[in-house]
Amino acid sequence: MDGQELKTNRGVPQGSVLSPMLFNIYIDDLVHKLANLEKKWTYGRRNSLRTQVWAYADDILVTGENDIFVQVLRKALDEWTASNGIEVNYQKSAIM
């Protein structure tokens, strides 16, 4: 960086002060999509599935109440990333 021009065709430069904010803006619709999935799954049920989404810099953490719903969240994430040109590094990811 250091005042030098850096051209990029995709993404944001590593270490840029704008990178975390731009990533959070970019994934905002994903966060809302996952929250809406919870609303659809809990409609008419007594208990919420307690989905939570945390995003910091270029990392995201998604939690779900049970195995079945976690798979639903994963499918929604895969669909969103495919349509938005992002790849999830599943070697650095885990489902617990």
C-alpha positions in Angstrom: 0.0 0.0 0.0 2.1 2.9 1.2 0.5 5.4 -1.2 1.1 3.2 -4.2 -1.7 2.5 -6.7 -2.8 -1.1 -6.6 -5.1 -2.4 -9.3 -7.4 -5.3 -8.6 -10.0 -7.0 -10.7 -11.8 -8.7 -7.8 -12.2 -8.2 -4.1 -10.4 -5.6 -2.0 -6.7 -5.4 -1.2 -5.5 -7.4 1.8 -4.9 -5.0 4.7 -6.9 -2.1 3.4 -8.7 -0.2 6.1 -11.8 -0.2 3.9 -11.8 -4.0 3.5 -13.8 -5.0 6.6 -16.5 -2.3 6.0 -16.8 -3.2 2.3 -17.1 -6.9 3.1 -19.8 -6.3 5.6 -21.7 -4.1 3.1 -21.3 -6.8 0.4 -22.7 -9.6 2.6 -25.5 -7.6 4.2 -28.1 -9.4 2.1 -26.7 -12.8 3.1 -27.1 -11.9 6.8 -30.8 -10.9 6.1 -31.4 -14.0 4.0 -30.2 -16.3 6.8 -32.3 -14.4 9.4 -35.3 -14.8 7.2 -34.7 -18.5 6.9 -35.0 -18.7 10.7 -38.3 -16.9 10.6 -39.7 -19.3 7.9 -38.6 -22.4 9.9 -39.9 -21.1 13.2 -43.3 -20.0 11.9 -46.0 -21.6 13.9 -43.5 -23.2 16.3 -43.2 -22.5 19.9 -39.4 -22.1 20.1 -37.0 -20.1 17.9 -34.1 -21.9 16.2 -31.8 -19.2 17.6 -29.8 -18.5 14.5 -27.1 -15.9 14.9 -24.7 -14.4 12.3 -21.6 -12.6 13.3 -19.3 -11.0 10.7 -15.9 -9.4 11.4 -13.5 -8.3 8.7 -13.7 -11.1 6.1 -14.9 -13.8 8.5 -18.4 -14.9 9.2 -19.8 -17.2 11.9 -23.3 -18.7 11.6 -24.9 -20.7 14.4 -28.0 -22.9 14.2 -30.1 -24.7 16.8 -29.9 -28.2 15.3 -28.2 -30.3 12.6 -31.0 -30.2 10.1 -31.3 -26.4 10.3 -27.5 -26.0 10.1 -27.7 -27.9 6.8 -30.4 -25.6 5.6 -28.2 -22.6 6.5 -25.2 -24.2 4.7 -27.3 -24.7 1.5 -28.4 -21.1 1.6 -24.8 -20.0 2.1 -23.7 -22.1 -0.8 -26.4 -20.7 -3.1 -25.6 -17.1 -2.0 -21.9 -17.5 -2.5 -22.3 -19.1 -6.0 -24.5 -16.3 -7.2 -22.3 -13.6 -5.7 -18.9 -14.8 -6.9 -17.5 -15.7 -3.5 -16.0 -19.1 -2.6 -16.1 -20.5 1.0 -12.9 -22.1 2.0 -14.3 -25.2 3.7 -10.8 -26.3 4.7 -10.7 -23.4 7.0 -14.4 -23.9 8.1 -16.2 -26.3 10.4 -19.6 -27.5 11.2 -19.8 -28.5 14.9 
